[in-house]
Amino acid sequence: MIYRAKAPLRIGLAGGGTDVSPYADLYGGNIVNATVGLFASASISPRDDNRIILDSRDLHQCIEIEATEKLEINGQLDLLKGVYNRVVKDYALKPQGFTLTTEVDAPKGSGMGTSSTLTVAILGAFLEWLKLPLGKYDVARLAYEIERIDLGMSGGRQDQYAATFGGFNYMEFYDNERVVVNQLKLQTRYQKELEHNLLLYFTGTSRLSAKIIDQQKRAFAKTGATNASIEAANALKQQAKLMKEAMLTGKLHVVGKLLNEGWKSKKLMADGISNAVIDQLYALAIAAGATGGKISGAGGGGFMIFYCPGQTRQAVSAALKAHGGEIHNFVFVNEGMVSWVG
């Protein structure tokens, strides 16, 4: 038998960065995000020998190693190894052979939470195989701990929860790494209008989010009467509340404005969030009719989203295509991580 799982990638709509410590611990964070029809998937096939094969199809990396209680973290498919190591440790499992195959629909460093979503998908495959009794909050928290604590990967807290829960979410972040997920039930017509008006654009470049997030952490930790990063994060948190209200009540005409205000605040949080190319792309989209937009994820590259009201979508798309990069059609998905037996 083959044990499979998949989890959706997400786009951030407001509040991005307020889920990062120490800001979230000191002030509390709020984020609005939504999952889309791009996925990370994982499949586990048990083996009769004592060998583990880790096969990342999108990264074109495949390694074969002996099944031991703890796999070496050495820069080769460490995310896959990290999930295995934690599952074996937490549930006192005996090492056994298997083949783990993974694939992600978006490039690494695209700003759509690919690493965290993949972690959730791999956990889902292990849960299906081993019949581990974990709820959604348990899965998301475990995925967070594997990435941020076990593997020391910098980042926030939203991605693991978005991938696990799916749909439109208003998330609250508190000290002690506590997270509350409020799932938003948008009317179908509001969801479809958002889907039509939001343009997803890949800049053609990936980025290392860890460096930008580390800068944010250092800025949040500074003391003083004023701190531009903290003030920017406060503004982003307020914009998340307004974005939630706009989507629930159908006041979609303000979405572009909120995205634009959020982008201005986001750029104040750390160096490297924007650059000359991103600024140029943003200006092109606004000139073509978009009312707002933002980089997806920590910044520096990857995907951007733009809000194109009325009949402006085609003009914005044409302007961006002329500059290179790719327009990606998408649909929102309301289901989070799922697992099954193949």
N, C-alpha and C positions, 0 to 999 in steps of 0.2 A: 504493500500500500504506500501511497504518497500522501503526506500531510502538508496541506497548503494553507497559506494566509496571504491576504493583501490588505493594504491600508492606503488611504488617499492622501495626497499632498495638499497643502493649504496655501491660500493667499492671505496676507494680512491686510486688513482694511483700516484699522485705527489702533493707536496705542502701542505700536511696535517699539520694543526696547524697555518698556516699563515692567517687563517680566524678568529683567536681568538684576541679579544681586550686585551691590547691596541696596539698590534703589527699592526693589520690591520688598525687601525686609524692613527697610526704614520707613517707607512712605506708603507701601501698597501699590500694586499695579493693576491696570485694566487694559484688556485687549479685545478687539473684535476681529475674528477671522472666519474663514469659510473654506471648506474642502471642495476640491474640484476633481474632475474625472481623469486625473493622472495618478498613477499608483506606484507603490513599492510592493514587490511580491517576494515571497519566500516559499520554498518547497523542501521538505525533508524526506529522504528515502532511506530507511534503515538498511544497514549492511550486516552481513554475516561475519565479516572479518573485524579486526580491531583497527580499522583505518577510518580517518575522517577526511572527506574531500569537501573543500570549500570552493565554490564556483560562482564568481560574480560575473554575470553575463554582460552587464553594461560597462564594467571596468575592464573586461577582458583579462581577468586574473583568475587563476585556478591553482590551488595548492593541495597537496596530499600529505597528511601528517598522521602520526600515531595517536590513537585515542587515549588521552591521559586525563587526570582530574583537572589540570589547569594547562591551557594552551599558552604558549609564549606570545606575549604582546611585543611585536618587533617591527611594526610598520607594514605587515602583510595582512590585509583583510582583518584588521584589528577589531572592527565593529562586530564582525561575525563571531570572532573568537571571544570577544567580551561578553556577548549574550550567552554563549555556551558556558563560559567559566562561571557566570553568576547563577545560571540555572542549576548547574552541577553542585555548586557550593550551597545554595539556599535549600536545595531539596535532597542533599546527601545522595546523589545518584552515582551509580557505578559507571565508569566510562564505557561507551559502546560505539561501534562504528556507524557512520551515516554519511550521506551526501547532502549537503546544504547548498541549494542553488538560489541565487537572488537576482533580482532585476529591478531597476528604477526607470520610470518613464521620463525623467528630467535629468539633466546633467548635474553632477556633483558641484556644489557651489552656486546653484542657480537661485538661491534665496527662497525656495519653497519648502524648506524643512526636510530635504531628502534624507539626511543621515538619521534624524530622529524618526521619520516615518519608516525607514528601513528597519531600524531597531525594533519598532512596534510590530512590524510584519514578521520579523524573525521570531520574536517572542510568541506571536500568535501561532506560528507553525509548531514551536516547541510545546505550547499549551495544548494544541490539538493532538500532538503525538503522545504526550505524557499525561494528558488529562489533568492538568494542574488547575486547582480551584481559585482562579483569580478574577475579580471583577474589573470593570473599566478603570476605576481610579487606581486599583492595584497595578494593572498593566502599565498605565501611563507613568505612575510613580517609579516603578521598577525600571522602565526604559530610561527615564530621567537619571536615575542613580547610576545605571550602567554607563551612560555617556558622560555625565558631568563628574561623577565621583570615581567610579572604577577606572575609566579611561582618561579622565582629566581633560575632556573636550570642553572648551569654552562655549557658552551659549545661554539662552534663556530657558523658560519653562513651558512655553506655549505649544511647541511643535508636537511633543509626545501626546499631549492631551487632545489636540486637534485630530491627530491621526487615529487615536483610539475612539473618540466619541463621534467624529464626523459631523457634517452639517454646519450651520451658522452658529457661532458661539460667542458669548460675552464672558470672558474669563477674568476672574479676580485672583490676584496674587498677594500673599501675605508673608509674614516672617515664618521661620521654621519650615520654609519651602512648602507652605500650604497653598493649595490651589482649589478654587471653586469654579466649576463649569456650569454656566447657565445656557442651556440650549435654546436658541431663538426660533420660534415657529413663525416664519414669515408667510404671509399669504402668497399663494402660488403666483399671482400676477405681479407682485412685487419682486419675487425671486426671478421670474422670467425677464422682467424689465432690467433688473441689475445685470443679469447674464448677458442681455443684448447690449447694454451700454458700456460694460467694462471690457476693455481691450487688453489682452495679455500679450506682451511683447518681450521677446528674448533678445537681449543686446548683443549676443554672440560671444560674450566673455563671462567667465566664471570668476569667483573671488574667494578669498580665504576669510570667512566671517570671523574666525577666532581673533584675529588681530584687531578688528574694529570693535568687537565686543570687549576685549581686554582694555582698550582705550576707554570705553564707556565705564567699565568697572572702576578704573582709576579715577576718572572724573567724578563719579558718584561718591567716591570715598574721600574726596578733598573736603576740607573744612573751610569755613569762611562765611562772611555775611551774605554773599551772593555766589551762586554757582550756576553758570549758564546751562550746563548739562542737566542739572536738577530742575531748573525752571522750564527747560524744554520738555523734560519728561512729565512735569506737572501739566503742561499744556496738552501733551499727547494723551494723557490719562483722561482729561476732560473731553477731548475730541472723541475718545472711544465711547464715552457715555452718550454724547450727542449722535454719534453714528448709529449706535444701538437704537435710540429713539427714532431716528429718521427711517431706518429700515423697517421697524415694526409698525410705524404709523403711515408708511407709504410716502413720506416727504422726500422722495428720491432726488428732487431738484437740488437739495443741499449736499448730496454725496460728493459731488465734484469739489465743491467749496471746502468741505471738511478734509478731503484728501489733500487739497492744495495747502491748507493751513497745517495739516499734519506733516507734509513734506518739508515745509519751511522750518518747523520745530525739529524734525528729525535731523536735519543737516547741522543743527547746533550741538548735537549730542557728542560727536566725535569727529576727528579728521578722517577722511577717506570714505565717508558715507556717500558723498557725491564726488564727481570729477568733471572735467571739461566736456567729455563725451556725453555723460549722463545729463549735464545741464543743457547741452545743445539739443539732445533728444527731447527733453522736457519742453524746451522752448518751441521746437517744431510742432509737437503735439498740441500745445496750447494755441499756437497760431492757426492750426488747422481746425480748431473747434472744441478740443477737449477742455473741460472746466477744472480739471485737477488730475493728479496722479501721484505716484510714489514708486520708489524702488521696493522690490519685494525682499524681505529679510533684512539682514544687517546693513546691506549697502555695498557699494563699490563695483557692482556688476550684476550679472544674472538677469532675472526677469523684472520688468516694470509693468505696472498696471495704469491705465488711464480711463477716466470716466468721460464717455462721449455721448452726450444727451441728444435727443431728437434724431436728426438724420446726419450727424457728424461722423459717425463711425468710419464710413468709407474714406472720407477725406483725411482723417487722422491716420488710418491704416496706410493710405497711399504715401503720405508724408514720411512715415517711419520706414516703410519698405524702401523708399528712395535713398535712405541713409544706410541701408544694410540691415542685418538682423532679421528676425522672423516673427510673424504674427502667429500665435497659437490659438486656435479655436478651442473652447472648453465649455463644459457644462458644470453646474454645481451638483454635488452629490451629498445626500443627507445621511448616508450610512458610513460609519467608521470602520475600524478593522474587523474583518470577518475571517473565519478559518473553516476548513472543511477537509474531508478525506477524499482523495482522488482515486 
